[in-house]
Amino acid sequence: MNKKRKSPLWMLVPMGVIIVVLSIVLIVITLKSGNQRTETASASHTQSGEKEEESVNAADTIQENPKETDTGPAQVYVSPDISREVKDKVKSMSLEEKAAQLFFVTPEDITQVDAATVAGEDTKKAYEQYPVGGIVYFSRNIQGPDQLKEMLSKTQSYAEEIAGVPVFLGVDEEGGEVSRVAGNKNFSVTRYESMRAIGDSKDTSRAYDVGKNLASYLKELGFNIDFAPDADVITNSGNTVIGNRSFGEDPRLVGAMASQVVKGLQDNGVSACLKHFPGHGGTVEDSHEGRAYTDKTLEEMEAEELVPFQEGIKAEPDFIMAGHISIPKSLGDDTPASLSEQVLTGLLRDKYGYDGLIITDALNMKAVSGVYSPAEASVKALLAGADMLLMPDDFRAAYHGVLDAVEEGDLSEARIDASVERILRLKMKKYP
């Protein structure tokens, strides 16, 4: 007899219940999958958001950096009217050639002789190695008219042959106490008692004649730069380093007189140099011997010491010489004005609008050389805004210090180019 087989238990479950369970399972699986996708998308969005935020922060940082650069000590002042000819010449020069143009030194600095009185093959070889921008001559180099003419003529010809541009040939010929040529009895030239005597006359035409007379014999001898006039106002009766080299104690009078000397020189073919910015007449100390201080602020100096420079700039002097005066009440420390960006770029360039050549006073003076190495002083002066470096204590050390500063990133080549452009602009325009 056949027995009836029992059905599996699951078959006894109504089909409707099975369908409901399967639906629930599918719903759960779907929800889990959706959550995973949501979490993945959320994480991706978060990472993307973080990257976007980092990009925004980086952009903010990039925008802030130029502000720091624009106001920093390495700000580059670029003259607006540099010709294509000048720019092309600068581009053709090596860094070493451009760095050499920044220096205004004695002939002994490049030749290594005790006292240069001739310019022969040794001078030519020395200039080939160091084609400097300018050479300054002192009493030891000056013997007589024929000797001086020949020396300057040969030096100039070497420069044009080697560098392709003239060299500045300069001298301190203020008239009066500081007169390297007129102080030599072998020269038959006009001599002056002092610039104070010219100032006391209150006749500005006499100041113009001073410049005209100085230029007449300096140009004939071969000089193209005169480190004159002195635009210092005597505001401290204890000042002896300037003394009668100044036109006097009245800022307006000094400004008028200095401006006329500038015009007298430059109208007659010799570049003038207004000195010693921002004014040495209020100091007691001699910057040749050590630090020279003023107790005034720059704002206070604008009422007296700076007036002749503001007036003198209107006469468009080719050079302004920066003095080594310390102005602690404005600069906050003992930094000499010649090494101060606040003074050279902030005041002389930006505020007074001077676009000519800024040259330091002699960097071998103790106010600088007693504190800074030749390399440090030269780099600081360039960063401050100086175009030419006068007589560093050790020319070769200073020259190589400038090159090292560029290589190490402390001084940009663009900064050097800006000064060389101004130097060549004057040379190629006035002394082609």
C-alpha positions in Angstrom: 0.0 0.0 0.0 1.4 3.4 -1.0 2.0 6.0 1.7 1.3 9.7 0.9 4.6 11.8 0.9 4.7 14.8 3.2 5.3 18.3 1.6 8.4 20.3 2.7 7.6 22.9 5.4 8.4 25.9 3.2 5.7 24.8 0.8 3.2 25.1 3.5 4.0 28.9 3.9 1.5 30.9 1.9 3.1 32.4 -1.3 1.9 35.9 -0.2 4.1 35.8 2.9 7.2 34.8 0.8 6.7 37.6 -1.5 6.5 40.1 1.4 9.8 38.8 2.9 11.6 39.0 -0.3 10.4 42.5 -0.9 11.7 43.5 2.6 15.1 42.0 1.9 15.4 43.8 -1.5 14.4 47.1 0.2 17.1 46.6 2.9 19.8 45.8 0.3 18.8 48.8 -1.8 18.9 51.2 1.2 22.4 49.9 2.3 23.7 50.4 -1.3 22.3 53.9 -1.4 23.9 54.8 2.0 27.2 53.6 0.7 26.9 55.7 -2.4 25.9 58.7 -0.3 28.8 58.3 2.1 31.2 57.9 -0.9 29.9 61.0 -2.5 30.0 62.9 0.8 33.6 61.9 1.4 34.5 62.9 -2.2 32.8 66.2 -1.8 34.6 66.8 1.5 38.0 66.0 0.0 37.2 68.3 -3.0 36.1 71.0 -0.6 39.3 70.7 1.3 41.3 71.0 -1.9 39.3 74.0 -3.0 39.9 75.6 0.4 43.6 74.9 0.2 43.6 76.4 -3.3 41.8 79.5 -2.0 44.2 79.8 0.9 47.2 79.3 -1.4 45.8 82.0 -3.7 45.4 84.3 -0.7 49.0 83.6 0.3 50.2 84.3 -3.3 48.3 87.6 -3.2 49.8 88.6 0.1 53.4 87.9 -0.9 53.7 90.6 -3.5 52.5 93.1 -0.9 55.4 92.1 1.2 57.8 92.3 -1.7 56.4 95.7 -2.9 57.1 97.2 0.5 60.3 95.4 1.3 63.9 96.6 1.2 64.5 95.0 -2.1 61.9 97.1 -4.0 63.1 97.8 -7.5 62.6 101.4 -8.8 62.5 101.2 -12.6 62.9 104.5 -14.5 60.0 105.0 -17.0 61.9 106.5 -19.9 64.7 104.1 -20.7 65.3 103.9 -24.5 65.3 100.6 -26.5 69.0 101.2 -27.3 69.9 101.3 -23.6 67.7 98.3 -22.8 69.3 96.3 -25.6 72.8 97.3 -24.4 72.0 96.1 -20.9 70.6 92.8 -22.1 73.9 92.2 -24.1 76.0 92.6 -20.9 77.1 89.8 -18.6 76.3 90.0 -14.9 79.9 90.7 -14.2 80.0 93.6 -16.6 76.8 95.0 -15.2 78.0 94.7 -11.6 81.2 96.6 -12.5 79.2 99.5 -13.9 77.8 100.1 -10.4 81.2 101.1 -9.0 82.8 104.5 -8.9 86.4 104.0 -7.7 89.8 105.4 -7.7 92.3 104.4 -10.4 94.4 102.7 -7.7 91.4 100.5 -6.9 91.6 98.8 -10.2 95.3 99.1 -11.0 96.7 98.4 -7.5 99.4 101.0 -7.9 100.2 103.5 -5.1 99.4 106.7 -7.0 98.2 106.6 -10.6 99.4 109.5 -12.7 99.4 107.8 -16.1 97.1 105.5 -18.0 99.1 102.9 -19.9 98.8 99.2 -20.7 98.4 98.3 -17.0 95.4 100.6 -16.8 94.0 99.0 -19.9 94.4 95.5 -18.6 92.9 96.5 -15.3 89.9 98.0 -17.0 89.4 94.8 -19.1 89.1 92.9 -15.9 87.0 95.5 -14.1 85.1 97.8 -16.5 83.8 100.0 -13.7 81.2 102.7 -14.3 83.3 105.6 -12.9 86.7 106.6 -11.8 87.4 109.5 -9.3 90.6 111.4 -9.1 92.3 113.1 -6.2 95.2 115.5 -5.7 97.7 112.6 -5.8 96.7 111.9 -9.4 96.9 115.5 -10.6 100.3 116.9 -11.6 99.6 119.3 -14.4 97.3 120.1 -17.4 99.1 118.0 -20.0 99.6 115.0 -17.7 96.0 115.1 -16.6 94.6 115.5 -20.1 96.6 112.6 -21.4 95.7 110.3 -18.5 92.0 111.0 -18.7 91.9 110.8 -22.5 93.6 107.4 -22.6 91.3 106.1 -19.8 88.2 107.2 -21.7 89.4 105.6 -24.9 90.1 102.3 -23.1 86.6 102.3 -21.6 84.9 102.9 -25.0 87.0 100.2 -26.6 86.5 97.7 -23.9 83.0 98.4 -22.6 81.5 100.1 -25.6 80.3 103.0 -23.4 82.0 105.9 -21.8 83.3 105.8 -18.3 82.4 108.6 -15.8 85.6 110.5 -14.9 84.9 112.5 -11.7 86.5 114.9 -9.3 85.7 116.9 -6.2 85.8 120.4 -7.5 83.4 122.5 -5.3 85.3 125.8 -5.5 86.9 127.0 -2.4 88.3 124.5 0.2 87.6 121.3 -1.8 89.2 121.9 -5.2 91.5 119.1 -6.5 92.4 121.0 -9.7 92.3 124.6 -8.6 94.2 123.6 -5.5 97.2 122.7 -7.6 99.3 125.8 -8.5 100.2 124.3 -11.9 96.7 125.1 -13.2 95.7 128.6 -14.3 92.0 128.5 -13.4 89.5 130.6 -11.6 89.8 130.2 -7.8 87.2 130.9 -5.2 87.5 131.8 -1.5 84.6 129.7 -0.4 81.0 128.9 -1.3 80.0 130.6 1.9 81.3 133.9 0.4 79.2 133.3 -2.7 76.1 132.6 -0.6 76.7 135.7 1.5 76.5 137.8 -1.7 72.9 136.6 -2.1 73.5 137.0 -5.8 72.4 133.7 -7.5 74.0 134.7 -10.8 77.4 134.4 -9.1 76.5 130.8 -8.2 75.7 130.1 -11.9 79.0 131.6 -12.9 80.8 129.2 -10.4 79.2 126.2 -12.1 80.0 127.6 -15.6 83.6 128.3 -14.7 84.2 124.9 -13.1 82.7 123.2 -16.1 84.8 125.2 -18.6 88.1 123.8 -17.3 86.9 120.4 -16.1 85.5 119.5 -19.5 88.6 120.7 -21.3 90.7 118.5 -19.1 88.5 115.5 -19.7 86.3 115.2 -16.7 82.5 114.7 -17.2 81.4 114.6 -13.5 81.9 117.1 -10.8 81.0 116.1 -7.3 79.4 119.5 -6.6 77.6 121.5 -5.4 77.3 121.1 -1.6 73.6 121.6 -0.7 74.1 121.3 3.0 72.5 123.9 5.3 74.5 124.8 8.4 71.9 124.3 11.1 74.4 123.4 13.8 77.1 125.9 14.7 79.3 123.1 15.9 79.5 121.6 12.4 83.0 121.7 11.1 83.0 119.0 8.4 81.0 121.1 6.0 81.7 124.6 7.3 82.3 127.2 4.5 81.7 124.6 1.9 78.0 125.4 2.5 76.3 128.4 1.0 75.0 129.3 4.4 72.3 128.9 7.1 69.2 129.9 5.1 67.6 126.8 3.5 66.0 128.8 0.7 69.1 130.6 -0.2 71.2 127.5 -0.1 68.7 125.8 -2.4 68.7 128.7 -4.9 72.5 128.8 -4.9 73.0 125.1 -5.3 70.4 125.0 -8.1 72.3 127.6 -10.0 75.6 125.8 -9.7 73.9 122.7 -11.0 72.6 124.6 -14.0 76.0 126.3 -14.6 77.8 122.9 -14.7 75.3 121.0 -16.8 74.6 123.8 -19.2 78.3 123.6 -20.0 78.8 119.9 -20.5 79.6 118.5 -17.0 77.3 116.5 -14.8 76.6 117.9 -11.4 76.1 116.0 -8.1 74.0 117.5 -5.4 75.3 116.4 -2.0 75.0 115.2 0.9 71.4 114.0 1.0 69.4 114.3 3.3 71.7 117.0 4.7 75.0 117.0 6.7 74.8 120.5 8.1 73.1 119.6 11.3 75.7 117.1 12.5 78.6 117.7 14.8 80.4 114.4 14.0 82.5 113.8 10.9 81.3 110.7 9.0 84.9 110.3 7.7 85.8 109.3 11.3 82.7 107.5 12.5 79.0 107.7 13.0 77.4 111.1 12.3 74.0 111.7 13.9 71.2 114.2 13.7 68.7 114.5 16.6 66.0 115.6 14.1 63.3 113.4 12.5 63.0 113.4 8.7 59.8 115.5 9.1 61.8 118.1 11.0 64.6 118.0 8.5 62.1 118.8 5.7 61.7 122.3 7.2 65.5 123.0 6.9 68.1 120.5 5.7 66.0 119.0 3.0 64.8 122.2 1.5 67.8 122.7 -0.8 67.5 119.2 -2.2 63.8 119.7 -2.9 64.7 122.9 -4.7 67.8 121.4 -6.3 65.9 118.5 -7.8 64.0 121.0 -9.9 67.3 121.8 -11.7 67.5 118.1 -12.6 71.0 117.3 -11.4 72.4 114.1 -13.0 73.6 112.8 -9.6 72.5 113.1 -6.0 75.0 111.9 -3.4 73.6 110.1 -0.3 75.4 111.0 2.9 76.2 108.6 5.8 74.1 110.5 8.3 72.2 108.5 10.9 68.6 109.6 11.7 67.6 107.3 14.6 64.5 109.2 15.5 63.0 108.4 12.1 64.8 105.2 11.1 64.7 103.6 14.6 68.4 102.7 14.6 71.8 103.9 13.5 71.5 102.9 9.8 73.2 105.5 7.7 70.9 107.3 5.3 73.1 106.0 2.4 72.0 102.5 3.3 68.3 103.2 4.1 65.5 102.2 1.8 63.2 104.6 3.7 65.5 107.5 2.8 66.7 106.7 -0.7 63.6 105.0 -2.2 60.8 106.2 0.1 61.8 109.8 0.3 64.1 110.7 -2.6 62.5 108.5 -5.3 58.9 108.2 -4.2 58.1 111.4 -2.4 60.5 113.9 -4.2 60.3 112.2 -7.6 64.0 112.1 -8.3 64.8 109.9 -11.3 68.5 110.6 -11.8 71.5 108.7 -10.4 71.8 108.1 -6.7 75.4 107.6 -5.6 76.6 106.9 -2.1 79.2 109.0 -0.4 82.6 107.2 -0.1 81.9 103.8 1.4 85.4 103.7 2.9 84.4 106.4 5.4 84.3 105.1 9.0 80.6 105.7 9.4 80.2 102.8 7.0 83.4 100.9 6.9 83.7 100.8 10.7 80.4 98.9 10.9 79.9 96.9 7.7 82.2 94.9 5.5 82.7 96.1 1.9 80.3 93.5 0.6 77.6 94.2 3.2 77.7 97.9 2.7 77.5 97.6 -1.1 74.6 95.2 -1.1 72.7 97.2 1.5 73.2 100.4 -0.5 71.9 98.7 -3.6 68.9 97.3 -1.8 68.2 100.7 -0.3 68.1 102.3 -3.8 71.6 103.5 -4.6 72.7 103.2 -8.2 76.4 103.7 -7.8 78.8 102.7 -5.1 81.6 105.2 -4.4 85.0 104.0 -3.2 84.2 100.9 -1.1 86.9 100.1 1.4 87.9 97.1 -0.6 86.7 97.3 -4.2 87.4 93.7 -5.2 85.6 92.4 -2.0 82.7 94.6 -2.7 82.4 93.7 -6.3 82.5 89.9 -5.6 80.1 90.5 -2.7 77.5 91.9 -5.1 77.9 88.9 -7.5 77.6 86.5 -4.6 74.5 88.3 -3.4 72.9 87.7 -6.8 73.9 84.1 -6.8 72.6 83.5 -3.3 69.3 85.3 -4.0 69.8 88.2 -1.7 70.0 90.7 -4.6 68.0 90.3 -7.8 69.6 90.8 -11.2 66.5 92.9 -12.0 67.7 95.3 -9.3 71.1 95.6 -10.9 69.6 96.1 -14.3 67.5 99.0 -13.2 70.6 100.9 -12.0 72.7 100.0 -15.0 69.9 101.3 -17.2 70.0 104.6 -15.5 73.8 104.7 -15.7 73.9 103.9 -19.4 70.9 106.3 -20.1 73.1 109.2 -18.9 76.3 108.0 -20.6 74.7 107.3 -23.9 72.7 110.5 -24.0 75.2 113.0 -22.8 78.6 111.4 -23.5 78.2 109.3 -26.6 
